[in-house]
Amino acid sequence: MHLAYPAVLSALLFCTGLYGVLARRNAILVLMSVELMLNAVNLNLVAFDVWLSRAAEETLHSGQALTLFTIAIAAAEIGIGLAIVLAVHRNRGTSDIDRLRDTAEGHEPDGPDTDTPATGTAAEKAEATA
């Protein structure tokens, strides 16, 4: 098998994952897209390892060893990332990345106006918002 086939497949998988990271708003879908990109890298590492082992007299299989490390890192990333996404979803009620970014910066898009006075009684605050 030629090196071009897995390289093209890896490029297509990586581009699909990159599109998923850039276009999706759901945090879980972004994590899945990152996993797709890591799998494309794994495919590329193994394909080039097999291609280089045919040309070299010694076979070190460094691409396959690096793939094992990448799989371990991907497993840790998905475990921690999914735990963070679930904790944020429980606290905020959404996993939409745009809404999470807005609340992290300090302005609530669906909340009360920031023009209301910070001090005063509850009646004054109610009158200011009415």
N, C-alpha and C positions, 0 to 999 in steps of 0.2 A: 504494500500500500504506500502511496506517495505521501509526502509530508504535507502537501497542499490540502488534502481533504480534512484532516483534523485541525489544521491551522485556520481554514475558512470557517469550519463549524465553530471553532473557538471564538473567532472574531464575531460571528453572528450572535453567539450566546452572550458575549461581552457587550455588544451593542444593544441587545435586547435588555440586559440588566441595567445598562447605563440609562436607557430610555425610561425604564421603570423607576430608577432613583430620581431622575429629573422631573418626571411627569406625574408621578403618583403623589397623593396627599395623605394616604393612610400609612401609618408608621409600620404596620405589619407587612404591607406590600413592599415598602421600601426595604425592609429587612430581607424579604424574599428575593428582591432584585439584587441586593448585595451578595446573597448566597449564590445566585446565578452567575454573577461576575466572578466570584471565587472559584466556582466549578469550571468556568471557562479558562481561568488561569491554570487550574489543575490539569485540564485536558491538554493545554499547551505544554506544560512542564513534562508530562509523560510522553507526549508525541516527540518533543525534541530530545528527550532522554533516549528513546528507542532509536531515533534517527542518528544521534551521535554515537550510540553504542555499537552500531553497525560499522561506523567509520573508524572507531578507535579499537586498539587491540585490548586494552583493559576496560572492563565495564565497571564503573563505580556506581552507577544508578543514582547519581546525585539528584536528578529530576524527580525520581520516585520518592526519595527521602524528603525532599522539599515539599512534595505533594502531601505526605503524611503530616508534616508540620502545619501545612495550610489547612488540612482537614481538622486538625486539633484546634487551631485558632478559630476556624469557622464554627466549630461546635461550641466553643466557649463564647464566641460573639453572639450566636443565636440564643444561647441560654441566658446570658446577662441582658442582651437587648430585649428579649421577650419579657423578661421579668420587669425591666424598666418600663416598657410599654404598658404592661398590665397594671403596674402600680400607678402610672400616670392616668390611665383610663379609669381606674377606680376613684382617683382623687378629683379629676376634672370632668369625667363623663364623656370624653371624646379622645380619639386617637388621630384626629386631623392635624397634620403638621402645621398648617398655616394658622389655625386657631391657637395651637400651643405656643407658637412663636409670638403671636400677638399678646398673649397673657404673660409670657415671660418678659416682654419688653416693658410691661407696666401699664399698657392701655387696654382696657376691656372693650371689644367692639360691640358687645351686646349689653354692656353694663350701663350704669348711670353716667350722666355727663360729668366732665371734670370741671365745669364752670360753677358748680354749686359750692357754696361756702363750706369750709372745713370745720368752722366753729359755729356755735349757736344751738338753740334748742331744736327739738324734733319738729315743732310747729313751724319754725323759720325754714328748716330744710324742706319740709313738705310744701310750704308756700313758694319757695324758690324753684322747686321742680315743676310746680303746677302751671 
